[in-house]
Every structure is written in C-alpha cells, then in structure tokens.
C-alpha cells in the first residue's frame, strides 16, 4: 500500500479505482463529523453590558425626539406674548451655526 501525490491510498493488489473511492469516502465522512461537531459546539453569550446597551438602544428608539413639555411651555409664552429673546442671543446662535458649518 502507498499514498500517491494526490493523497489517495492505492494497493498493488487490488482495484485502484475502488481504493480511491474508499479513501474519498473516508475523507468525506471525517469532514461531515467535524462540521457537525463544530456546529453543535458553537454558541453565543452576551455580556450584561451588551444587554444593557441593547436595552438602552431600544428605549432610545421608543423615546420621542420632541420634548413635549418644553414645546407646550414655549407655545404658551409665545401666545401670551411673554416670550422674549435678546438680539444678542439670536446673533450668537447664527454665528455658532455658521462657524460649525464652515469647519
């Protein structure tokens, strides 16, 4: 018996094709066993921190982007005429936004 360069087992006394088929079958069975063993051994475990992050992300998705209390308060002030903003504050915000867009 000897192993040729293609790793097929052949014997001097028998059918080389049959021996080659047997060797291929053995290799295939070994690969199947290895893949089924690794598939059953795979698992995923999440740390408590990753679960906390996922929970916070879900809460953020469900949270409203609009702060309703603040909006209703500002609407009431505008309606009553009691909402006043200084010109300096407006100019400052305009400049901040303009500079942020440039850089």
C-alpha positions in Angstrom: 0.0 0.0 0.0 1.2 3.5 -0.7 -0.1 7.1 -0.8 0.4 9.0 -4.1 0.8 12.7 -4.6 -3.0 13.3 -4.5 -3.2 11.5 -1.1 -5.2 8.6 -2.5 -4.5 5.2 -1.0 -3.7 2.5 -3.5 -2.6 -1.0 -3.2 -0.6 -3.1 -5.6 -3.0 -6.0 -5.2 -6.4 -4.5 -5.9 -8.6 -2.2 -7.9 -7.1 1.3 -7.7 -10.4 2.9 -8.5 -12.1 1.1 -5.6 -9.3 2.1 -3.2 -9.5 5.7 -4.4 -13.3 5.8 -3.8 -12.9 4.3 -0.3 -10.3 7.0 0.6 -12.5 9.8 -0.7 -15.5 8.4 1.2 -13.4 8.3 4.4 -12.3 11.9 4.0 -15.9 13.0 3.3 -17.2 11.2 6.5 -14.4 12.8 8.5 -15.4 16.3 7.2 -19.1 15.7 8.0 -18.3 14.6 11.5 -16.0 17.6 12.1 -18.6 20.1 10.7 -21.5 18.6 12.7 -19.4 18.6 15.9 -18.4 22.2 15.5 -21.9 23.3 14.6 -23.3 21.8 17.8 -20.4 23.3 19.9 -20.9 26.9 18.6 -22.7 29.3 21.0 -23.0 33.0 21.6 -23.1 34.6 25.1 -23.8 38.3 25.5 -22.3 40.1 28.4 -24.5 42.0 30.8 -23.1 45.2 29.4 -24.1 44.4 25.9 -27.6 43.5 27.1 -27.7 46.9 28.9 -26.6 48.7 25.7 -29.3 46.9 23.7 -32.0 47.8 26.2 -30.9 51.5 26.2 -30.9 51.5 22.4 -34.4 50.1 22.4 -35.5 52.8 24.9 -34.0 55.5 22.7 -35.8 54.2 19.6 -39.1 54.3 21.5 -38.5 57.8 23.0 -39.9 60.8 21.3 -37.4 63.3 19.8 -39.7 66.2 20.8 -39.7 67.4 24.3 -43.5 68.0 24.6 -43.4 69.8 27.9 -40.9 72.4 26.6 -42.7 72.9 23.4 -46.1 73.4 25.1 -44.4 75.9 27.5 -42.9 77.9 24.7 -46.1 77.9 22.7 -48.0 79.3 25.7 -45.4 82.0 26.2 -45.5 83.0 22.5 -49.3 83.0 22.6 -49.3 85.2 25.7 -46.6 87.5 24.4 -44.3 86.8 27.2 -41.6 85.0 25.2 -38.7 87.3 24.6 -35.2 86.6 23.2 -32.4 89.1 23.1 -31.0 90.1 19.7 -27.5 89.2 21.0 -28.6 85.6 21.7 -30.0 85.3 18.2 -26.9 86.7 16.6 -24.7 84.4 18.7 -26.6 81.3 17.6 -26.5 82.4 14.0 -22.7 82.8 14.2 -22.2 79.5 16.0 -24.2 77.6 13.4 -22.3 79.4 10.6 -18.9 78.6 12.0 -19.9 74.9 12.7 -20.9 74.6 9.0 -17.6 76.0 7.8 -15.4 73.8 10.0 
